[in-house]
Structure formats: structure tokens, C-alpha cells
Amino acid sequence: MRKIEFLTLAVAAAMLTVGCNKSVPESRKTISIDPLITRATETDFEQGDKIGVAILRGEDYYVQNECFTYNGQSFTSDLFWYTDGEQQSTFLAYYPYSEQGVPTTFTVAADQSDYAAYTASDLMAAVKEGVVPQASVTMPFKHMLTRIVLKINNEAEVKVKKVTLKNSILAADVDAQMHVVPAQAEARDIIMHKQKADVSYCALVIPQSVSFATEIELENGKVLKKTLTEVSLKQGGQYSINAVILPEDVEVNISGDIENWEDEGEITEKEISFHEYDKYFEYDGINYTTAVLPDGNKWMTQNLAFLPEGKKVSSTPGDNAGIWYPYAMESGAAVAKTDDATIKANGYLYDAKTFLGVESVTVENCTTLEGVQGICPEGWHIPTRMELINLCGAATVKYGDETDNPTNTDAPFWDANLKYGTIVKANECGWNYVFCGSIANNKYNAVVTKDTTTDVEEYLDKLALSVYAGSTGHATGSTPSPKVSVMQSTFTSTYKKGRLSVADSDAVKAAAAVRCVKNK
């Protein structure tokens, strides 16, 4: 790994003795700092995070250990640029901020189960040379510690109470170049942070040569232990430990080797586990049931709850997170549900760019994404428009040169009397329909079934307008906007009795559940 030359000894000494200094402004143009890479703990810096910054002009300081605070996009302070627009500066930054300046020692928390303690155990640094006054300064932050991720393939579907990483030195000495060396201290245990209940746990540790031991405590009282082979952890690297909890006697098998994911301080895209069986597959530690339906295709019969690396699940539609928690209607309002049971039953809701696996969906590219793998496992794909129509038999919108909305009366979900697909037919075929809801116009779709004269009684008060994602796109409207096919069920005054049909959905402001279909 390339070493990061961060501070000279003189710079470090000065920053240690100077608090949150304020320079006298020489102009009215304030400084902002855009972090180039994400923090090791989650997907990004979070609002309110603070860094310490020093700015050198030649041999002189313009400012030392200035507090900059993250506003959701950039780090800002009330510091102003100097007036000489040609003079170059060197920017030095570290995280987390300390009034005492750059730390000479750093200690990670022994209990990282609490999110605040976990994030406070991070340590990052950045340097940028040749900076002239400008609206913002982009700085490449580097990870100074090591991240350990324990991934559980929980085939027994037992609840995990606590995961402990044992035999780790928690304290480190930090030199002037931000090299981290483990302190002479007794090894201790770290309670790992729950990244995803019963699936993945993580901890930030000091780079060291260590023989870790892991301890998985289950809700049923059993404790599963394993000692691992020695490994030399590198600064800025990520390592994974893989555990399998088996149904037979709930035993554990943890790999003795630890995978090194070092990437010059950045966290790379994780290696995702995938194992396919006759009636289910395991994908990133979660088992999903599958079935060959009468259309001849093999489908997932559970909604996807996959979290791509670098993504966070949000409770606020419209915040561009790309993935949102499922929701329920409570007292007439849509409420995000973050509990494991609801997530397992309903999966997550994904916007089009996320489930299609692209940076954005546009008028130009929306017609080129049909049948892409997206966030599905290898060998599976986001269903196409015709694959959805060939399930439910009906479409409510026209695409391209179609003279009429396609109808397939041989579709397995087709109801000849209603001339739509139906939930009843879908479940008879093994689809396992879920009232998962959807997002429309950047809001949870706060509609429930309620017409007792025409709705199926068992569907009353369920989430109407539940939507399943499709990959076929087209542009529509006088001012074109991208749309993607979806299979939806509607229970409004127009559509009754649990009808299923294929419509389209805004590719930017909407989100849907995902069921993948196996490639031919």
C-alpha cells in the first residue's frame, strides 16, 4: 500500500498546540472541502461530522487546525480565502476532529455495537498540494485503520445476539506521517457493530499482526467460537471472515484464512456470495425461495432485500438514497418499517438506477437496459416487459409501435372473467404475492384497499399499488422522460378484485420491489 505523507514533524507539533483558530478574512469568499472518497464506517460522511484542517502557504500557516463541519455535501467553516488568487497552498486534513490537533495516539472502542462508538473509531487523513483560491477543494481521504467484516450464511435462520472479535490491541501510536503502529497494550475484545442483523457484522481495528478469535452468541443460548490463523493487517485494508451456521445442531464453520481487500485505503466493491440450489438460492447471506412457474421461467418467490456495497437504506423517499425501507399504513400515514420481520417479508424498495445497476436512467439509455442483471445474482436478471406480461397477461400502457396493449390469455395469472391477471391466480402458481407497496413521486404510496363492495375482503387495508420492477424502458411525454415497465396491482376505484397488470413507472421518482428471473 502506498504510504501517505501527511505532515512534517513541525506541522504536527504546531497542529497539536493550536485549537480551532479563526483567520482574519482577506476576502468574502469562504472555503469548502469536498471529500473525494467515503468513510470506512458506512457509505459517506454524515451531516455534522467534523475534520481538522491546516493550510500552509509556503513555509507559513494560513490557518492551523481549523474546524470544518460536514453539511451533507461538503465540509464548511466560516474561514475565508486570502486575496492573492495565484498563490498556492497545501491543505492538510484529518478525521475525527480534535481540539488538541492531530492525534499522537488513537484508540478504537471496545464496544462498537453502538453506531456512535463505531463511527468514532474511524481515523482518516488527506493532503492536497498546489491549491489556489477556488469555490471548493476536493480532498482524497485515506483510511488509516483496518476494517473487519464478519459475514454469516445463516442457513439455520437462528437469531444472533452478539458477535465478538477477540484478541485485538485497541490502542495505537500515530507518527507525524499518520502511520499507525499498535501500542504496547494488552489484547482485548471488540463487540462488533451489527451491519445487518444475523447476516453481517463489522469492526474497525488497529493494523497489527494478530490471531483473531470470533465468538457468535445466539439467542437460543449457544455460543459458537473459532480461532483464526495469524494475519498481518495492513493500514487501509478490509478483511472478511466467513461463517456458516448450519441447521444440523447449529454448528459454525469459520474460514481460517482472512480475505484481504486492501485498495490503497479505499474500500472496494465487496465479493458477494451466491449459491444456487433446486428451490432456493443464497445471495449475500440471505436465502430466497425460487420456483419454476407455468410460463417456463424460474422466478424468485420472495422479494429481494439485497444491499449493494456503498449503499444505505433510507426511510425518506426522495432523498436519492436509491433503496428504502418497506412501509406500513398506521393511522392513515405511511410509516417506514425497519424491523427484520418486515424487511424479510417485503424486501426493500429500489429506484430504477439502483435495481438496473446504472448511475442514472435517462431518455437516451432507458431503451438499452432490457434484461440486465442489475442487482440480481449472476445468471439472473431484472424481468423484461414481456416476461411480466407473460405472467399476468395484461398491460395497461402501449410501448413503441404497439397498436393495442398486449394481452396473453395463456398467461398463468390470467383470469378470463376479469381480463386481467389476479393475485389469486398468481398464488395458485406459487408466486407468493406480497403487499409490498411502492414509491411514487418521491413519496411512499399511501393507498390501501378499502372498497368493501368490490374489493376482495382479505385484501382490505392492505397496501394498494404494490409494484414489482421491470427492465424494459421507453421515453414518453411531450417533454420526454424515462419510464420502465413494472407489474403492478391496483385497488383503487378503477381496478378491483386484486387485479395484476403491467404498466410503466417514472424511472427517477419511483421505486418498486424486485423479483429476479433466471436467464435461459
Beta strands, then each sheet from edge to edge (+ up, - down):
strand 1: 30-35
strand 2: 50-57
strand 3: 60-70
strand 4: 75-80
strand 5: 89-95
strand 6: 105-107
strand 7: 124-131
strand 8: 137-139
strand 9: 142-143
strand 10: 146-154
strand 11: 160-168
strand 12: 171-174
strand 13: 180-182
strand 14: 188-191
strand 15: 193-196
strand 16: 200-205
strand 17: 209-210
strand 18: 213-218
strand 19: 223-227
strand 20: 231-232
strand 21: 238-245
strand 22: 252-254
strand 23: 259-260
strand 24: 274-276
strand 25: 280-283
strand 26: 286-292
strand 27: 298-300
strand 28: 323-324
strand 29: 327-330
strand 30: 333-336
strand 31: 349-351
strand 32: 380-381
strand 33: 414-415
strand 34: 420-422
strand 35: 439-440
strand 36: 443-444
strand 37: 466-476
strand 38: 481-490
strand 39: 499-506
strand 40: 511-512
strand 41: 517-518
sheet 1: 8+ 1+ 4- 3+ 2- 5+ 7- 9+
sheet 2: 6+ 12- 13+
sheet 3: 15+ 16- 10+ 21+ 22-
sheet 4: 15+ 16- 10+ 21+ 23-
sheet 5: 14+ 11- 18+ 19-
sheet 6: 17+ 20-
sheet 7: 24+ 25- 26+ 27-
sheet 8: 28+ 31- 40+
sheet 9: 29+ 30-
sheet 10: 32+ 41-
sheet 11: 33+ 34- 39+ 38- 37+
sheet 12: 35+ 36-
end
